[in-house]
Amino acid sequence: MFEFIKIMFVVKYIFNPMTYLKLQKKIFFIFILLSVAVVHAQTIILPNAYAHNDYWHKRPLLDALDHGFTYVEADVYLRNDQLIVAHFLPCLKKKRTLEELYLKPLLNYVVENAKKEQLQNNAAITLMIDIKSDANKTYTALVLLLEKYKSMLSVYENGEIKLRNVTVVITGHKPYNLIKGENDRIVFMDENLKQAGNDSSRNVYPIASCKYSKLLKWKGKGEITESEIQRLAYYVTQAHKNGRKVRLWGSPENKVVWGELLKCNVDLINTNKLNALRKFLISDLLLVAKKG
């Protein structure tokens, strides 16, 4: 890579300023391409990528991490004192526990990357836990389990947020009163995006979400209407004012919609298509570099 820097110094004295500027842009673009190729083996971190229903994949969590996703979501039921990962009740499987599919692999991931000093691959991870069973009972069991992994978890203690490798955020059936009444805790909550301006608490809600169809009817065909853009922009702005990242779940799985969401400053693109979103976000990165 350093050869590019040497080339830039040489051509600066050979060509006139305008030629140099054009060549500089081309070389910069090539540099970005090569950089992407080099770090591909290490996995490119995609801060906008959110793996919805992550447990549906062949390798829960690991597929998402391998694709550069740092936000993963798992649906959880409390059954016989076990936190089982599943989307529907008939699909409950005793071996598919939150601990086995997510917490143990996450701890191993954090420890192994720390040994290798792979700072890029050790980026902060958010584990979204969608509670499907009774909110209070499930939360009580969850806290007992999470205490075993506290060393890697972000916490709220003594009036301060201490960020660590993994942040747990509760969505679905949320135990609002239990969580907001705790002085110290190891979880956070997902706020309703349409209410993001009503609660200024910055220590509870790192993310604000809502169903895509609650805000937008546009599915990527034709032009999105100005009124829909303004509606989305309003809620995004309100959420950002209060320090929340924005997510729309149930959004159409296509590049046109993904691109518009990014243009409207939506932080997290919700998907079940890991590879498709990864390719889109990387190509978007390259396009920005090329225009620059």
N, C-alpha and C positions, 0 to 999 in steps of 0.2 A: 504493500500500500504506500510505503514511503517513496517509492519511485515516482508516483504521481506528483508528489510535492516537488521533487527535483525537476520534473518536466515543466511544472508551472513556472518555476523560476527561470528556466532556460528560455521558454517561448515568450516570456514577458519582454525580453530584450531583443528577440528576433522579429516579432510581429508588431504591427501598430496596435494602439489601444483597443479599437473596435474588434479586430480579429482576435486579439487576446481574450476579450470578454466572451465572444462566441465560443471559442475553444475551451475557455474555463467552464462554461455551462455544460458542454459536452463531456468534458473530463469528469466533472462533478457527478453527472448522471451515470457514467460508467462506474465511477467509484461506488455509488449507491448500489448498483446492480451487483458488483463484485462483493460488496459488504453483505448484501442479503444472502448471496450464495455461500459465503464463508460461515455466517452465523446460523445458517439453516440447520446445520448439524447440531447446534447448541439449542435450537428452537428460538424463534423470534417471539418475543413477548408482545401480545396484542391487547392493549389496555381497554379496548372497546368491545372485546369478545366475551359473550356470556353464554355458557353451556346450559341450556334449559333441559330439564329431564335428563340430566347427565347419566343417570344410572341405566338408561335404555341402551347405552353403547356396550360393545363387547367388553371393553375394559373401562369400567366406571372410574372416573377421576383421571386415570393415566392417559386415556385417549385425549382428554381435554388439555392436560398439561403438555403432552407431546405436540399438540397443535398450537401451543402458545396462549391458551385461554387461562385467565387468572380468576375468573368468576365461574363457579359451578353450583348447580342447584340439585338438591335431592329431596324427594317427598318422603315423609317419615310418619309411621304409625306406631303407637305404643301398644304392644300386645304381650301379655304375660311378662311384664317388666323388661321387655326387650324393645329397642328402637329399631323397627324393621323398615327397610327402604323399599317402597313400592308405590305405584300410582293408583291401583285399585285394590280393594280388600281381597278379592279372590286370588290375587297374585302374591300374597304374603308368603315369603320363604324365610325360614328361621336363620339360614346361613347368610342371608343378605341383610346384615345389620349395618347400622351407621358406623359402628366402630370398625368392622372388618373391611367395609368398602371404602371408607373415607378417612377416619381418624388415624388408624394405624398407618395406612399408606402415606398420608400427609406428614406424619411425624418422621417416617423413614425418608421421605423426599427432602424435608427440611434438614435433617441430620446429614444425609449423604451429600447434599449440595454444599453444606457448610464445610464439610471435610475437603471437598474439591475446590472450594472458594469460587464456585460458579455464581457470582453475584447476579448476573443477568437472569439465570435460571432460578434463582432463589427469590424472585420478586414476590411481593405480598400477594397472598391468595385470599379470596373471599369465598367462604362456604355458606351458601344460602340454604337454610333448612326450612322446607315448606311443611309445616305441621298440619297433618290431615286428621288426627284424632283430637281428643279433648285438649284444649290449649293449656290449661293449668297443670293437669296431671302429666302431660307429655313434657312440658317445660321442666317440671320438677325432676323427672327422670333424666332429662337431657343435661341439666346442670351437674348432677351427680357424675354422669359419664364424662363430661367435659373437664371436670376438675383433674382427672388423670392426665390431661393433655395441656394443662394450663401454661406450661413453660413455653409453648409455641403460639398461644392465643393472645390476641389483643384484648385488653381489659379496660374497664373504667374503675379506677381506684382513687380514693382521696380527692375526688373532684377533678381528676385528670384522666384523659385517654392515653393509654400507653400502647402504641402500635407495635405488633410483633409480626411474625411470618403469616399467621392465619387469623382472619377475622370472621367470626360466626355471626350471621345475620338471620333473624327469624322472620319468616313470611308465612302466608297461609293463615291458619288459626293462631292469632297472636295473643299472648297473655299480657295485654297492655298494662293492667294494674300491677301485676307482679313485677314486671321489668322496670316500669317507671318508678316503682316504690323502693327499688333497691339502691342503696348507697354505693355498693361495690358489686360489679357483675362481670361476666366473661362473655356476654352476648350483646348484640344490638338488634334493632328492628328495622324492617322495611316499611316505610311510610306510604300511605295512599297519596299518589301524585296529585290528585285533585284537591287534597287538603294540605298540601305542602307548605302553604303560606300561613296556616293557622297555628302551628306550633314551632316556636323558634329554638327548641331544644336541639343543640348540636351534639350532645353526648349520647343521644338515643338512636337517631335515624341517619345512617350514612347514605342510604339509598331511598329514593321515592319511585314507586312503580304504579302502573295501572294497565288495564287491558287496552290494547291498541284500539279496538273498536269503540271504546268509550270516548275516545277523542277524535279518531279519524275513520272515515269510510273509504278513503282512497286506497286502492290495492296495487297501484303501480301502473295502471293503464290510463293513458292520457295524462294531462297535467293535473297536479294537485291544486286545489282551489286556494286562493289567497286567504279565504276565511279559515280554512283548516290550518294553513301555515301559521296564521296569527294566533289561533287557539293553542296550538302546540307550543309556539314560542312563549306565550304567556305562562303556561305551566312550567316549562323548562326554566324560565327566568326566575319564577317564584321559588322553585326547588333549589336552584343554584345560589340564590340569595341566602338561603338557610344552610348551605354547605352540603346539599344532597346530590348524589349522582342520579341521573334519570334513566329509567328502563321502561319500555313498553313491551309487555308480554302478549303473545298471540299475534305478533305482527306478521304480515305476509313474508314468506321466505323467498325474496328475490332481490337482485342487485339494485334495481331502481328504487325500491322502498328503502333499502339499507342506505343508499347514497343520500336520499332526501332526509332521512333521520339524522345522519351525520351533519348535513348542512344546517339542520335546525338545532344542532348542539346537543342531541340526545347522546348521553355518555356510553350507554351499554346496549349493544345490539343482541337481542335475544334470539337464539337459534337452536335447532336440533341438527343442523347440517354443518358440522364442524369444519370439514374440509372446504366446502363452498365458501363459507364466511372467511376462513383463513386466506384463501386465494384472493377474495375480493379486497380484504383489508390490506394485504401486501401489495396488490396492484394499485390500490389507491395511494399508498405510500410512495410507490415508484412514480405515479403520475404527478404527484405534488412535487417530487424532486425534479422531474423532467421540466415542469413549467417554471420551476425556480431557476 
